[in-house]
Amino acid sequence: MAASRGYHSRANWTRQTLERIGIFRRIQINFGLTRASRIRPEPGARARFPQPSGDPGVQDALELIGRGADEILKRDELEARLSASMSDGGRPLRIKAGFDPTAPDLHLGHTVLLNKLRQFQDLGHTAIFLIGDFTGMIGDPTGKNVTRKPLTREDVLANAQTYAEQVFKVLDRERTEVRFNSEWFGQMSAADMVRLAAQHTVARMLERDDFAKRYAAQQPIAIHEFLYPLVQGYDSVALEADVELGGTDQKFNLLMGRGLQEHFGQKPQIVLTMPLLEGLDGVQKMSKSLGNYIGIAEPAIDIVTKTLKIGDDLMWRWIELLSFDIPMAEAATLRRDVAGGALNPRDVKLRLARELAARFHGVAAAEQAVAGWNAAVRGEGDLANLPLQDVPVPADGLRIAALLTAAGLTPSNSEANRKLKERAVRVDGAVVEDAARVFAPGFEGVLAVGKRTFARVRLVVA
């Protein structure tokens, strides 16, 4: 009974979460939510996506859907469902992607799947943005060599709110269902969960690479971690998904959904896996915990500046997975021109940076950010195009090293002092010679560290 009460309390909590966030969904859930309008994209900041030209046929749709995809299981099934959907009387397909709110805010890595959802929407299908509030409290073991610490309800609520507020910077609100998986798991009894667990064996779970490695190394695997793939798979049953999107590291879990759908008498979903987007370092998967990310809510100038810092090889990967303005055929031409020396890779990055900033902040903000970058880095144009950042300082001011750290241009005063010794610090274009120089409240100007790290600041009394 205690377990059952716990599940129902989660259901009540999910209802409170949805009511607090004001989520809009066209299809009401069993809590009786109606359409809400509290979350709106900022004026002028709606994502810009090129629409499919004319009335795309099945092959055109497959080409669009397949861009950047790692694997489609099974392609012939997807082709058949697209064809049926396009026929008279056909229904839109239900395209699902799940996101556990393990940290606040969405970043470009998340948008690899969100962009694919949007492409399906532009073809007339329904996107299901599933927030894994229940699974988030279990903790996804994928790729982990230790048991992941589950999130608290408070963590999930706070993180989910940022997801819900930001997702419509990419998705079309009118063709999106936002769902929480505690809608169904919150009502599931302990007996129901045991019956679900009976659908697969421990041996089957140990086929997963991460579980197999931990077992071979005699590292603990908690029972609840074995439940995670089943729980994720059952989401597809509850949502009657036609297609599920996920990263390549989620393939085992996505296929679990196919099997469970067949068990419950549904057509098995098509699985479409997308590559994991490398972060700013070009090596590790983009992640907030690694600090190698660009958040979609970051200011346009930050999106532009960070994008222009990525490596040349990574640039092509980002174009394939993140761009809609650069067709793959054109990307191939650009790549040849860069390789042959006819085109500066910086110009290609600038085009990508402008597109990404415009997608999340609007064209005007993107153009201003690019103009600010050109003024600060290339000395072309007006520095007034850079956004003004207020930096609180004591009444008697701060030395330059402390100011650079306070403005977020260096991680520490010691790093700032090192840059000063290297003559890499400039104020309004002039190299700082005096490391003891103090800046008082009221100062306004452009601070720069190196060629690509800068900020236009105004000092105010803390």
C-alpha positions as CSV (number, residue, x, y, z in Angstrom):
1,M,0.0,0.0,0.0
2,A,2.8,2.4,0.8
3,A,4.3,1.9,-2.7
4,S,0.9,2.6,-4.3
5,R,0.4,5.8,-2.2
6,G,3.9,6.9,-3.4
7,Y,3.0,6.4,-7.0
8,H,-0.3,8.3,-6.6
9,S,1.5,11.2,-4.8
10,R,3.8,11.5,-7.8
11,A,0.7,11.7,-10.0
12,N,-0.7,14.5,-7.9
13,W,2.7,16.2,-8.0
14,T,2.8,16.0,-11.8
15,R,-0.6,17.7,-11.9
16,Q,0.8,20.5,-9.7
17,T,3.9,20.7,-11.9
18,L,1.8,21.0,-15.1
19,E,-0.5,23.6,-13.5
20,R,2.5,25.7,-12.3
21,I,4.3,25.6,-15.6
22,G,1.1,26.2,-17.6
23,I,2.0,23.6,-20.3
24,F,-0.1,23.7,-23.5
25,R,-1.1,20.4,-25.1
26,R,-3.8,20.0,-27.7
27,I,-4.8,16.6,-26.3
28,Q,-5.9,16.8,-22.7
29,I,-4.5,14.3,-20.3
30,N,-6.5,12.6,-17.6
31,F,-5.9,15.4,-15.2
32,G,-8.2,17.6,-17.3
33,L,-5.8,20.3,-18.3
34,T,-7.0,22.7,-20.9
35,R,-5.1,24.9,-23.3
36,A,-2.9,27.4,-21.5
37,S,-1.0,30.3,-22.9
38,R,1.5,31.3,-20.2
39,I,4.5,30.1,-22.2
40,R,5.1,32.1,-25.4
41,P,8.2,32.7,-27.5
42,E,9.7,36.1,-27.1
43,P,8.5,38.6,-29.7
44,G,10.6,38.2,-32.8
45,A,12.4,35.2,-31.3
46,R,10.3,32.4,-32.9
47,A,12.5,29.8,-34.5
48,R,13.0,30.2,-38.2
49,F,12.8,26.9,-40.2
50,P,12.6,26.6,-44.0
51,Q,9.4,24.9,-44.9
52,P,9.4,22.0,-47.3
53,S,8.9,23.3,-50.8
54,G,5.6,22.3,-52.4
55,D,3.9,19.2,-51.3
56,P,6.7,16.7,-50.5
57,G,6.3,13.1,-51.5
58,V,7.4,10.1,-49.5
59,Q,10.9,10.1,-50.9
60,D,11.4,13.8,-50.3
61,A,10.1,13.3,-46.7
62,L,12.5,10.4,-46.2
63,E,15.4,12.5,-47.5
64,L,14.6,15.3,-45.1
65,I,14.1,12.9,-42.1
66,G,17.3,11.0,-42.9
67,R,19.5,14.1,-42.9
68,G,22.1,13.5,-40.1
69,A,20.4,10.3,-38.9
70,D,22.7,7.5,-37.8
71,E,20.2,4.7,-38.2
72,I,16.5,4.1,-39.0
73,L,14.9,0.9,-37.9
74,K,13.1,0.0,-40.0
75,R,13.2,2.2,-43.0
76,D,10.7,0.3,-45.0
77,E,8.2,0.5,-42.1
78,L,8.7,4.3,-42.0
79,E,8.2,4.6,-45.7
80,A,5.0,2.6,-45.4
81,R,3.6,4.7,-42.5
82,L,4.6,8.0,-44.3
83,S,2.8,6.8,-47.4
84,A,-0.3,5.8,-45.4
85,S,-0.3,9.2,-43.6
86,M,-0.1,11.1,-46.9
87,S,-3.0,9.2,-48.4
88,D,-6.6,10.4,-48.2
89,G,-7.9,9.8,-44.7
90,G,-4.4,9.2,-43.4
91,R,-3.5,10.5,-39.9
92,P,-0.4,12.4,-38.7
93,L,2.2,10.2,-37.2
94,R,3.0,10.5,-33.6
95,I,6.7,11.3,-33.2
96,K,8.2,10.9,-29.7
97,A,11.4,12.1,-28.1
98,G,12.0,11.9,-24.3
99,F,14.2,14.2,-22.2
100,D,15.0,13.6,-18.6
101,P,15.3,17.0,-16.8
102,T,18.7,16.2,-15.2
103,A,19.8,19.8,-15.4
104,P,18.2,23.2,-16.1
105,D,18.0,24.7,-19.6
106,L,18.1,23.2,-23.1
107,H,21.4,23.3,-25.1
108,L,22.3,22.7,-28.7
109,G,22.9,19.0,-28.0
110,H,19.2,18.7,-27.1
111,T,18.2,20.5,-30.3
112,V,19.6,17.6,-32.5
113,L,16.5,15.7,-31.5
114,L,14.3,18.8,-31.3
115,N,15.3,19.8,-34.8
116,K,14.3,16.4,-36.1
117,L,11.0,16.6,-34.3
118,R,10.4,20.0,-36.0
119,Q,11.2,18.5,-39.4
120,F,8.5,15.9,-38.8
121,Q,6.1,18.7,-37.7
122,D,6.8,20.6,-40.9
123,L,5.8,17.4,-42.8
124,G,2.4,17.6,-40.9
125,H,3.1,15.2,-38.0
126,T,2.6,15.5,-34.3
127,A,5.6,15.9,-32.0
128,I,5.5,14.5,-28.5
129,F,8.0,16.2,-26.2
130,L,8.1,13.9,-23.3
131,I,9.6,15.2,-20.0
132,G,10.8,12.2,-18.0
133,D,9.9,13.4,-14.5
134,F,9.4,9.8,-13.4
135,T,12.5,8.4,-15.1
136,G,14.5,11.4,-14.0
137,M,13.9,10.3,-10.4
138,I,15.2,6.8,-11.4
139,G,18.3,8.1,-13.1
140,D,19.3,7.0,-16.7
141,P,22.3,4.5,-16.4
142,T,23.2,4.8,-20.1
143,G,26.9,5.3,-20.5
144,K,27.5,5.4,-16.7
145,N,30.0,3.2,-14.9
146,V,28.5,4.0,-11.5
147,T,24.9,4.2,-10.3
148,R,23.5,7.6,-11.1
149,K,22.1,9.7,-8.2
150,P,18.4,10.1,-8.7
151,L,16.9,13.6,-8.8
152,T,14.6,14.9,-6.2
153,R,11.1,16.0,-7.1
154,E,12.1,19.6,-6.5
155,D,15.1,19.2,-8.9
156,V,12.8,17.7,-11.6
157,L,10.2,20.5,-11.2
158,A,12.8,23.3,-11.5
159,N,14.5,21.7,-14.5
160,A,11.3,20.8,-16.2
161,Q,10.1,24.3,-16.0
162,T,13.1,25.6,-18.0
163,Y,12.5,22.8,-20.6
164,A,8.9,23.8,-21.0
165,E,9.6,27.4,-21.3
166,Q,12.3,26.9,-24.0
167,V,11.1,24.1,-26.2
168,F,8.9,26.3,-28.3
169,K,11.9,28.2,-29.5
170,V,12.3,25.1,-31.7
171,L,9.0,23.3,-31.9
172,D,5.7,24.4,-33.4
173,R,3.3,24.8,-30.5
174,E,0.2,23.9,-32.5
175,R,1.6,20.5,-33.4
176,T,3.2,19.6,-30.1
177,E,2.1,17.6,-27.1
178,V,4.1,18.1,-24.0
179,R,3.8,15.1,-21.7
180,F,5.2,13.9,-18.4
181,N,5.7,10.2,-17.9
182,S,4.4,10.3,-14.3
183,E,1.0,10.7,-15.9
184,W,0.9,6.9,-16.3
185,F,3.6,5.7,-13.9
186,G,2.1,7.8,-11.2
187,Q,-1.0,5.6,-11.4
188,M,0.8,2.3,-11.7
189,S,0.6,0.0,-8.7
190,A,3.5,-2.0,-7.4
191,A,1.9,-5.1,-9.0
192,D,1.8,-3.4,-12.4
193,M,5.4,-2.5,-12.1
194,V,6.3,-6.1,-11.3
195,R,4.3,-7.3,-14.3
196,L,6.2,-4.8,-16.5
197,A,9.6,-6.0,-15.0
198,A,8.6,-9.6,-16.0
199,Q,8.8,-8.8,-19.7
200,H,12.6,-9.1,-19.8
201,T,15.3,-11.1,-18.2
202,V,18.5,-10.1,-16.4
203,A,20.5,-11.8,-19.1
204,R,18.8,-9.6,-21.7
205,M,19.6,-6.5,-19.7
206,L,23.2,-7.5,-19.4
207,E,23.5,-7.4,-23.2
208,R,23.7,-3.6,-22.8
209,D,27.3,-2.6,-23.2
210,D,27.4,-0.4,-20.1
211,F,25.7,-3.0,-17.9
212,A,28.0,-5.7,-19.2
213,K,31.1,-3.7,-18.5
214,R,30.0,-2.9,-14.9
215,Y,29.1,-6.6,-14.3
216,A,32.5,-7.8,-15.6
217,A,34.3,-5.2,-13.5
218,Q,32.2,-6.4,-10.4
219,Q,30.8,-2.9,-10.0
220,P,27.4,-2.6,-8.5
221,I,24.3,-2.4,-10.6
222,A,21.1,-1.4,-8.7
223,I,17.8,-3.2,-9.5
224,H,16.2,0.1,-10.3
225,E,18.7,0.7,-13.1
226,F,17.4,-2.5,-14.8
227,L,14.0,-0.9,-14.7
228,Y,15.0,2.2,-16.7
229,P,14.9,0.7,-20.2
230,L,11.5,-1.0,-19.4
231,V,10.1,2.2,-18.1
232,Q,11.3,4.2,-21.1
233,G,10.0,1.5,-23.4
234,Y,6.6,1.6,-21.8
235,D,6.4,5.3,-22.5
236,S,6.0,4.4,-26.1
237,V,3.1,2.1,-25.2
238,A,1.3,4.8,-23.2
239,L,1.8,7.4,-26.0
240,E,1.1,5.0,-28.9
241,A,4.2,6.3,-30.6
242,D,4.8,5.7,-34.3
243,V,8.4,6.9,-34.3
244,E,10.8,7.4,-31.4
245,L,13.9,9.5,-31.7
246,G,17.0,9.2,-29.5
247,G,20.7,9.4,-29.4
248,T,22.9,6.5,-30.6
249,D,23.5,5.6,-27.0
250,Q,19.8,5.0,-26.5
251,K,19.3,2.3,-29.1
252,F,18.8,-0.5,-26.6
253,N,16.1,1.5,-24.8
254,L,14.4,2.5,-28.0
255,L,14.2,-1.1,-29.2
256,M,12.7,-2.0,-25.9
257,G,9.8,0.2,-26.8
258,R,9.3,-1.7,-30.0
259,G,9.1,-5.0,-28.1
260,L,6.7,-3.7,-25.5
261,Q,4.4,-2.2,-28.1
262,E,4.2,-5.6,-29.8
263,H,3.5,-7.3,-26.4
264,F,0.6,-4.8,-25.8
265,G,-0.9,-5.3,-29.3
266,Q,0.4,-2.1,-30.9
267,K,2.3,-1.6,-34.1
268,P,6.0,-1.4,-33.1
269,Q,7.5,2.1,-33.4
270,I,10.1,3.0,-35.9
271,V,13.4,3.8,-34.2
272,L,15.5,6.7,-35.5
273,T,18.8,7.4,-33.8
274,M,20.8,10.6,-34.1
275,P,24.5,11.1,-33.4
276,L,25.6,12.7,-30.2
277,L,26.6,16.3,-30.7
278,E,30.2,17.0,-29.7
279,G,30.5,20.1,-27.5
280,L,32.8,23.1,-27.9
281,D,35.9,21.0,-27.2
282,G,35.1,18.8,-30.2
283,V,35.7,15.7,-28.2
284,Q,33.2,15.1,-25.5
285,K,29.4,14.9,-25.9
286,M,27.9,18.4,-25.3
287,S,27.0,18.5,-21.6
288,K,26.3,21.2,-19.0
289,S,28.4,19.2,-16.5
290,L,31.4,19.4,-18.8
291,G,30.9,23.1,-19.5
292,N,31.3,22.5,-23.3
293,Y,27.8,23.6,-24.3
294,I,25.8,26.5,-25.7
295,G,22.4,27.0,-24.1
296,I,19.6,28.0,-26.4
297,A,18.6,30.7,-23.9
298,E,22.0,32.3,-23.9
299,P,22.3,35.8,-25.3
300,A,22.7,36.0,-29.1
301,I,26.2,37.4,-28.7
302,D,27.3,34.4,-26.7
303,I,25.9,32.0,-29.2
304,V,27.8,33.8,-32.0
305,T,31.0,34.1,-30.1
306,K,31.1,30.5,-28.9
307,T,30.2,29.1,-32.3
308,L,33.0,31.0,-33.9
309,K,35.5,29.4,-31.5
310,I,34.8,25.8,-32.5
311,G,37.3,23.9,-34.6
312,D,37.1,23.7,-38.3
313,D,36.4,19.9,-38.4
314,L,33.7,20.3,-35.8
315,M,32.1,23.0,-37.9
316,W,31.0,20.5,-40.6
317,R,29.5,18.2,-38.0
318,W,27.5,21.1,-36.5
319,I,26.3,22.1,-40.0
320,E,25.0,18.6,-40.7
321,L,23.2,18.2,-37.3
322,L,22.2,21.8,-36.5
323,S,21.7,23.8,-39.7
324,F,18.6,24.1,-41.8
325,D,19.8,27.0,-44.0
326,I,22.7,25.1,-45.5
327,P,21.7,22.1,-47.6
328,M,24.1,19.1,-47.6
329,A,24.9,19.6,-51.2
330,E,25.9,23.2,-50.5
331,A,27.8,22.1,-47.4
332,A,29.9,19.7,-49.6
333,T,30.7,22.6,-51.9
334,L,31.7,24.9,-49.0
335,R,33.9,22.1,-47.7
336,R,35.8,21.8,-51.0
337,D,36.2,25.6,-51.2
338,V,37.6,25.7,-47.6
339,A,40.0,22.8,-48.3
340,G,41.2,24.5,-51.5
341,G,41.8,27.8,-49.8
342,A,39.1,29.7,-51.7
343,L,37.0,30.2,-48.6
344,N,37.9,31.2,-45.1
345,P,36.4,28.7,-42.6
346,R,35.6,31.7,-40.3
347,D,33.1,32.9,-42.9
348,V,31.3,29.5,-42.8
349,K,31.2,29.5,-39.0
350,L,29.9,33.1,-39.1
351,R,27.0,31.9,-41.3
352,L,26.2,29.1,-39.0
353,A,26.5,31.3,-35.9
354,R,24.1,33.9,-37.5
355,E,21.6,31.1,-38.2
356,L,21.7,29.7,-34.7
357,A,21.4,33.1,-33.0
358,A,18.4,34.0,-35.3
359,R,16.7,30.7,-34.6
360,F,16.5,31.4,-30.9
361,H,16.5,35.2,-30.7
362,G,15.3,36.5,-34.0
363,V,17.0,38.0,-37.0
364,A,17.5,41.5,-35.6
365,A,19.2,40.2,-32.5
366,A,21.4,37.9,-34.6
367,E,22.5,40.6,-36.9
368,Q,23.3,42.9,-33.9
369,A,25.4,40.1,-32.3
370,V,27.3,39.5,-35.5
371,A,27.9,43.3,-35.9
372,G,29.2,43.4,-32.3
373,W,31.5,40.4,-32.9
374,N,32.9,42.1,-36.0
375,A,33.5,45.3,-34.1
376,A,35.2,43.6,-31.2
377,V,37.2,41.0,-33.0
378,R,37.8,42.5,-36.5
379,G,37.7,46.2,-35.7
380,E,34.9,46.7,-38.2
381,G,31.8,48.6,-37.1
382,D,30.5,50.1,-33.9
383,L,31.2,48.6,-30.5
384,A,27.8,49.9,-29.4
385,N,26.4,46.8,-31.0
386,L,27.7,44.7,-28.2
387,P,25.2,44.2,-25.4
388,L,25.9,46.3,-22.2
389,Q,26.6,44.2,-19.1
390,D,26.3,45.7,-15.7
391,V,29.1,44.5,-13.4
392,P,28.6,45.3,-9.6
393,V,31.8,46.5,-8.0
394,P,32.7,48.0,-4.6
395,A,32.4,51.8,-4.2
396,D,36.2,52.1,-4.3
397,G,36.4,50.0,-7.5
398,L,38.3,46.9,-8.6
399,R,41.7,46.2,-10.0
400,I,41.7,45.0,-13.6
401,A,42.4,41.3,-12.7
402,A,39.4,41.2,-10.3
403,L,37.3,43.0,-12.8
404,L,38.0,40.5,-15.6
405,T,37.0,37.7,-13.3
406,A,33.8,39.6,-12.1
407,A,32.9,40.2,-15.8
408,G,33.2,36.4,-16.5
409,L,36.2,36.9,-18.9
410,T,38.6,34.9,-16.9
411,P,37.9,32.0,-14.5
412,S,40.1,33.4,-11.7
413,N,42.3,36.4,-10.7
414,S,45.4,34.3,-11.2
415,E,44.4,33.5,-14.8
416,A,43.7,37.2,-15.3
417,N,47.1,38.2,-14.0
418,R,48.7,35.6,-16.3
419,K,46.9,37.2,-19.3
420,L,48.0,40.6,-18.1
421,K,51.6,39.5,-18.1
422,E,51.1,38.1,-21.6
423,R,49.8,41.6,-22.7
424,A,46.6,39.9,-23.8
425,V,44.2,42.2,-22.0
426,R,42.8,45.3,-23.7
427,V,40.5,48.0,-22.6
428,D,38.7,49.9,-25.4
429,G,41.3,48.4,-27.8
430,A,44.4,49.5,-25.8
431,V,46.7,47.0,-24.1
432,V,46.6,47.3,-20.3
433,E,50.2,48.0,-19.1
434,D,49.4,48.6,-15.5
435,A,48.2,45.5,-13.6
436,A,47.4,47.7,-10.6
437,R,45.0,49.9,-12.5
438,V,41.6,50.4,-10.7
439,F,38.3,50.8,-12.4
440,A,35.6,52.7,-10.4
441,P,31.8,52.7,-10.6
442,G,30.6,54.6,-13.6
443,F,33.3,53.2,-16.0
444,E,31.8,52.0,-19.3
445,G,33.9,50.3,-22.0
446,V,34.9,47.1,-23.8
447,L,37.2,44.6,-22.0
448,A,38.9,42.0,-24.1
449,V,41.1,39.0,-23.2
450,G,42.9,37.6,-26.3
451,K,41.2,38.1,-29.6
452,R,37.9,36.4,-29.0
453,T,36.8,36.9,-25.4
454,F,35.3,40.3,-24.7
455,A,32.4,42.1,-23.1
456,R,31.1,45.7,-23.1
457,V,30.6,46.5,-19.4
458,R,29.3,49.2,-17.2
459,L,30.4,49.3,-13.6
460,V,27.8,49.9,-10.9
461,V,28.0,50.1,-7.2
462,A,27.4,46.7,-5.6
